[in-house]
Amino acid sequence: MMEFNPYETGTMGGGFNPIIVEFPETLPFSVKEIHQKIHVTRREIEVLQWLQQGKSSWEIAKILNLSERTVNFHVYNIMEKIEAANRPQMVAIALRLGILS
């Protein structure tokens, strides 16, 4: 029986190449430029800070005395502003951009 090696042509793996992703060491723009382009409100920053702590929309609503719908409104506004696909990515981008510390 032939040995399986996914990286080698002629074996049962068929020979595919691994995907190598490289990330830049620095951002292609300055944090100052981001703050000029992206206006994040005080309330949006509060919501981001609670999301960073792992809180759900319901929990944030209770903490900030808002409706859950209002919290989700702020979450989706932030996601759109910083072009994030989901909440964890939104927090990671906010940290990288200096919106959160």
C-alpha positions in Angstrom: 0.0 0.0 0.0 1.2 3.5 -0.9 2.1 5.9 2.0 0.0 9.0 2.3 1.8 12.3 2.1 -0.4 15.2 1.2 2.5 17.4 0.1 4.1 14.9 -2.3 2.8 14.3 -5.9 2.3 10.7 -6.7 1.1 9.6 -3.3 -2.5 9.2 -2.3 -2.6 12.8 -1.2 -2.4 14.1 -4.8 0.1 16.8 -4.0 -1.4 20.1 -2.7 0.6 23.0 -1.4 0.0 24.4 2.0 -1.3 28.0 2.3 1.2 30.3 3.9 -0.2 33.6 5.3 2.1 36.4 6.2 0.9 39.3 8.3 2.7 42.7 8.2 4.6 43.8 11.3 3.1 47.2 11.2 -0.2 48.7 10.1 -0.2 50.3 6.6 -1.7 53.4 8.2 -1.3 55.3 11.5 -3.6 55.2 14.4 -4.1 58.9 14.1 -5.4 58.4 10.6 -7.8 55.8 11.8 -9.3 58.1 14.5 -9.8 60.8 11.8 -11.5 58.3 9.4 -13.5 56.3 12.0 -15.6 58.1 14.5 -16.4 55.8 17.4 -18.8 57.2 20.0 -18.3 57.1 23.7 -21.1 54.6 24.0 -19.7 52.4 21.3 -16.4 52.3 23.1 -18.2 51.3 26.3 -19.9 48.5 24.5 -16.6 47.4 23.0 -15.0 47.4 26.4 -17.7 45.1 27.8 -17.4 42.8 24.7 -13.7 42.6 25.4 -14.6 41.3 28.8 -16.7 38.6 27.2 -20.1 40.0 28.1 -23.2 39.2 25.9 -25.5 41.8 24.6 -28.0 41.0 27.3 -25.4 41.4 30.0 -24.2 44.7 28.5 -27.8 45.9 28.3 -28.3 45.3 32.0 -25.0 46.9 33.0 -25.5 50.0 30.9 -29.3 50.2 31.6 -30.1 49.9 27.8 -32.2 47.5 25.8 -30.6 44.5 24.2 -31.6 45.9 20.9 -29.8 49.2 21.5 -26.6 47.3 22.5 -26.9 45.3 19.2 -27.4 48.5 17.3 -24.1 49.8 18.7 -22.3 46.5 18.0 -23.4 46.4 14.4 -22.5 50.1 13.9 -18.9 49.4 15.2 -18.7 46.2 13.1 -19.6 48.3 10.0 -17.2 51.1 10.8 -14.1 48.9 11.3 -15.2 46.3 8.8 -15.3 43.3 11.1 -17.1 40.1 10.3 -17.9 39.1 13.9 -17.5 40.2 17.5 -14.2 38.6 18.3 -12.7 40.0 15.1 -14.2 43.4 16.0 -12.5 43.4 19.5 -9.2 42.3 17.9 -9.3 45.0 15.3 -10.3 47.6 17.9 -7.3 46.6 20.1 -4.9 46.7 17.1 -6.2 50.2 16.1 -5.8 51.5 19.6 -9.6 52.1 20.1 -9.3 49.7 23.1 -6.4 49.2 25.3 
